[in-house]
Amino acid sequence: MMEHLLGLNKTPLFVIAGPCVLESIDLSLHIAREMKAICAHLGLTYIFKASFDKANRSSENSFRGPGLQEGLRQLETIGREMGVPLLTDVHEPHQAAAVAQVVDILQIPAFLARQTDLLSACGRTGRTINIKKGQFMSPSEMKNALHKVQTTGNSKTMLTERGTFFGYNRLVNDFTGLAVMKELGVPVLFDITHSTQQPAGLGGSSGGNPQYAPLLARAAVAAGVDGLFLECHPDPQNAKSDAATVLNLNQVEPILKSCLQIAQLRKEW
């Protein structure tokens, strides 16, 4: 089912992309429509992502999203109208069953990658589970997170690299870690936008260096990842979450085009 869902046998890369958080149904549909067209043009599998709740914002005053009930209603509409697979974050075990009724992929946020009850609850839904590697975890530690899901009988798992803490308000990427996680036998993705984040770097919100996203994306594809994860917005400065790192929609196609070229060359190595 996983290979059918992600199109791993059909396209060189799959792409998970959308806004950080659900802001409005019109905005989400606009982003989904644009991303679907870009990926179709390039021959890449596309999965829409957005969070209904961002429970780990830097400040209690930050926008969190529409919440579970309204968020799932919006996601259901996006899936129905766009005809694309859906991914969203799950923060608490009791959310898993309801979310699984609507989305195709349940995502474990990086800060929660060691939460046994959450991993187990998501695994029991039978849906594909994407586990973000904790910023505080080594690549080899992710075998434990995978095991917590897989012991529920669910083998539809994948991992996403999003950087590792390096001092205060700084993330770095160890590209050898991608190879380590690939050895765990599951698809591995690279998050090109959160990897440029400076957690809480602005005090009450996170900063970032999105200008490095294209470089990181190309390096990750050359290193052998199966897919890319990114957040995008038509007006990044006014995005309600992760404004310092989300890509402008008009930047996405050139990045993916160059990554596709590398992925095609990679087959010859």
C-alpha positions, 0 to 999 in steps of 0.5 A: 500500500505504501508504494502505491500511495507514494508512487515510489515505483513510478516517480523519482521523488515524491513531494510533501508540501503545503502551508505550515498550518491551515489558515483558510480553506481558500488558501489551502486549496490555492496552494494544493492546486499550484503544487499539484500542477507543478508536480504533475508537470515534473512527473512527481508524486504530490502529497498535501500537508498542513497542520490543524493545530501547532501545539509546539509554537514558540509563544502561547500567543502564536497562531495554532490553527483551526483545531481538530474538528474544523481542521479535519473538515478542511482537510477532507474538502481539500482531499475531495476537491484536489484528489491528492493524498493528505498528511497532517500532524498528530500531537496526542494519542486520542487524536489518532483515530479521528485523524485516520478517518480523513488523512492518508499519512499521520505525522509524528512531530519531531519534538514527539518522536520518542512518545511511545503512546503517540507512536503506538496510537498512530500505528494502530490506525493502519495508516502510513506513519511519517516520523520526523526525526527529533532534533535531539536524536541521532539517526540510529535512534530512529530505529526505536521510534520505528519499532514502536509503530511496527510492533502494532502490526503496521509496517507502513512507516517512513522517516523525515530528517529536519536537522539536529540542534547545534548550540542555541537556536541553530540546526545543522544537517548531517547528510551521512545520517540519511544513509544511516536511516535508509539502512533501517529499510523505510523511505527517508525524506528530507525537510528542506524548510524546517532544516533552515529554521532557527528555533525560537531565534527571534525570541517569541518566534523562530527565525530562519535562513530559507535562502539555503533551502535549494542547496539543502534540497539538492544535497539531500537528493544527491545523498539518496532520499526518496522524497522532499518535505517542504512548506510553501505559501503565496505570501511568506511574510504574512504566513501565520506560522513559520513565516521565516522559513516557508518558501514562496510558491514561485520558488518551488518549481525551480527547486524541484526541477533541479532536484529531479535532474539530480534524481535522474542522474543518481540512477546512473551512479 
